[in-house]
Amino acid sequence: MVVRYIGHATVLVELDGVRLLTDPLLRNRVAHLRRVVSVQGPTPEVDAVLISHGHHDHLDRPSLRRLEGVRVVAPAGLAPALSEFDVVGVDQGDELEFGPVTVRATYAEHEGGRPPFGSGTALAYAIIGSKRVFFAADTDLFDEMTGLVPDLDVALVPIWGWGPSLGRGKHLDPERAAEAVRRLAPRIAIPIHWGTYRPFHKSARAPFLSAPADAFRRFAAETAPDVEVRILQPGEELAVD
């Protein structure tokens, strides 16, 4: 298995010959945001895209169009507004098969709608094959997170956002993300949703682009000492034995 952190909530997971891409945001400029490190290389070829919810930094139509006809898995409430794509709508507990890999939609504690684009709840996804990966997307802590994906190998856990604060809504900061890791109990935790985008008027060296990852490592060492934390910069990848 190979996990490549493309940036923000966009992660390429290659497992058992299947390539899945989460919440693709593949543009260097998005409204008032600028990407700190440009997207590297050609648009990845993937078997499916997993969309967690409808917020602009997780559901980006221009990025989906770059993927040319790929299957898009999205919350059922958003599916009607994505009819230009090969979309399948899912609810919590639904499962889809991609060759030897099962994708299961799970709960996320986050507001997921984007009126009038669509309603739809927020989802997370468990990716299950010879290894098990959990893409937490945007979420806050919730009781059922404990043991949500048994025998979990890799947890992709959001720790921040795209500015100096987390903004509105339900998110994880580094300390709460460490608690999420304790509850999920993976072998490896990889922080996502950090270090990628900045408002155009903020410096590319602003502390909020690096400090959350360092803080997450410290909190995780205290809260979940048995979990290996691997911090990937945007564009870096990890091969998981």
Helices and strands as residue ranges (DSSP letters): E 2-7, E 10-15, E 18-22, E 29-30, E 33-35, E 48-50, H 61-65, E 71-75, G 79-82, E 86-90, E 95-98, E 101-107, E 123-128, E 132-135, G 143-145, E 154-158, H 174-184, E 188-192, E 197-199, G 207-209, H 211-223, E 228-229, E 237-239
